[in-house]
């Protein structure tokens, strides 16, 4: 993150950059190490991973766009806009899962069932880590933020 950049501002940054900041390694290195990709698998795996990341990029960009939009407009968001943002996010996530299903079949052929499952376990972990990192800098929906502050106040000793 740049010195003055918050996680919310970083939604414009690629997921790969965020993963590198969080884990100190590229996605490719994390996958290769976790899955124990052999030299004979490296070229084909690298090609499939690259294709997957290329097809996945629009979904990640859309999610980040929706997060930025929410962040920019959260103070003035009305019911209709919140509904549209939520529906767009769900639709984007649903389409992303369809992409994962397609690539899961390819990964089974390439790596076998166990390592294909491990691939998507790690992919989902990295996805969630990236989302949490970005969302950590976003404001909560107004009512949730108020409830959260009240709950924190109640948990602090001597304050009621």
C-alpha positions in Angstrom: 0.0 0.0 0.0 1.3 3.5 -0.8 2.0 5.5 2.3 -1.3 7.4 2.4 -3.4 4.7 0.7 -6.1 2.9 2.7 -7.4 -0.6 1.8 -10.6 1.0 0.4 -8.5 3.2 -1.9 -6.6 0.1 -2.9 -9.6 -1.5 -4.6 -8.2 0.1 -7.7 -5.1 -2.1 -7.2 -5.0 -5.6 -8.7 -5.8 -8.6 -6.5 -2.3 -9.9 -7.3 -0.7 -6.8 -5.7 -2.9 -7.2 -2.7 -2.0 -10.9 -2.4 1.7 -10.0 -2.7 1.3 -7.4 0.1 -0.5 -9.9 2.3 1.7 -13.0 1.8 4.9 -11.7 0.3 4.6 -14.1 -2.7 2.9 -14.1 -6.0 -0.3 -16.1 -6.6 1.7 -18.3 -9.0 4.3 -19.1 -6.3 1.7 -19.7 -3.7 -0.1 -22.2 -6.0 3.0 -23.9 -7.1 4.3 -24.4 -3.6 1.0 -25.4 -2.0 0.1 -27.9 -4.8 3.7 -29.1 -5.2 3.7 -28.6 -8.9 6.3 -30.8 -10.6 8.6 -29.6 -13.4 6.7 -31.7 -15.8 3.4 -30.1 -14.8 4.8 -26.5 -14.6 4.2 -25.4 -18.2 0.7 -26.8 -18.5 -0.3 -25.7 -15.0 1.1 -22.2 -15.7 -0.9 -21.9 -18.9 -4.2 -23.0 -17.2 -3.6 -20.8 -14.2 -2.9 -17.8 -16.5 -6.1 -18.5 -18.5 -8.0 -18.8 -15.3 -6.6 -15.5 -13.9 -7.4 -13.8 -17.2 -11.0 -15.0 -17.2 -11.3 -14.2 -13.5 -10.0 -10.6 -13.8 -13.3 -9.1 -15.0 -15.2 -10.5 -12.0 -12.5 -9.2 -9.6 -12.6 -5.8 -11.3 -16.4 -5.7 -11.1 -16.4 -6.6 -7.4 -13.8 -3.9 -6.8 -15.8 -1.4 -8.8 -18.9 -2.2 -6.7 -16.9 -1.8 -3.5 -15.5 1.6 -4.7 -19.0 2.7 -5.7 -20.4 1.8 -2.3 -17.4 3.5 -0.6 -17.9 6.7 -2.6 -21.7 6.9 -2.1 -22.3 5.1 1.3 -23.5 8.3 3.0 -26.1 9.0 0.4 -27.1 5.5 -0.6 -30.8 5.0 -0.8 -32.9 1.8 -0.8 -32.9 1.5 -4.6 -29.2 2.0 -4.9 -28.4 -0.5 -2.1 -30.7 -3.1 -3.8 -28.9 -2.6 -7.1 -25.4 -2.8 -5.5 -26.4 -5.9 -3.6 -28.0 -7.6 -6.7 -25.0 -6.7 -8.8 -22.6 -8.2 -6.2 -24.6 -11.4 -5.9 -24.9 -11.7 -9.7 -21.1 -11.2 -10.1 -20.3 -13.8 -7.4 -22.7 -16.3 -9.1 -21.0 -15.9 -12.4 -17.6 -16.2 -10.8 -18.7 -19.6 -9.2 -19.6 -20.7 -12.7 -16.1 -19.9 -13.9 -14.7 -21.9 -11.0 -16.8 -24.9 -11.9 -15.5 -24.8 -15.5 -11.9 -24.6 -14.3 -12.4 -27.2 -11.6 -13.0 -29.8 -14.4 -9.8 -28.7 -16.1 -7.8 -28.9 -12.9 -9.1 -32.4 -12.2 -7.7 -33.5 -15.6 -4.4 -31.7 -14.9 -3.8 -32.3 -11.2 -6.3 -35.0 -10.1 -9.2 -34.6 -7.7 -7.3 -33.9 -4.5 -5.0 -31.2 -5.8 -7.8 -29.7 -7.9 -9.8 -29.4 -4.6 -6.7 -27.9 -3.0 -6.3 -25.4 -5.8 -9.8 -24.1 -5.2 -9.4 -24.1 -1.5 -6.3 -21.9 -1.9 -8.0 -19.8 -4.5 -11.0 -19.2 -2.3 -8.7 -18.4 0.7 -6.8 -15.8 -1.4 -10.1 -14.4 -2.7 -11.5 -14.0 0.8 -8.2 -12.6 2.2 -8.3 -10.0 -0.6 -11.9 -9.1 0.0 -11.4 -8.8 3.8 -8.4 -6.6 3.3 -10.4 -4.3 1.0 -13.6 -4.3 3.0 -11.7 -3.6 6.2 -11.3 -0.1 5.0 -14.9 0.4 3.9 -17.5 2.0 6.0 -20.2 -0.4 7.4 -23.8 0.1 6.4 -25.0 2.8 8.7 -27.1 0.7 11.1 -24.5 -2.0 11.4 -21.8 0.5 12.2 -24.0 2.0 15.0 -24.8 -1.4 16.4 -21.1 -2.4 16.2 -20.0 0.8 18.1 -22.6 0.1 20.8 -21.5 -3.5 21.2 -17.9 -2.4 21.5 -18.8 0.1 24.2 -20.7 -2.5 26.1 -17.7 -4.8 26.0 -15.3 -2.2 27.5 -14.9 -2.6 31.3 -16.4 0.1 33.4 -18.4 1.7 30.5 -22.2 1.0 30.4 
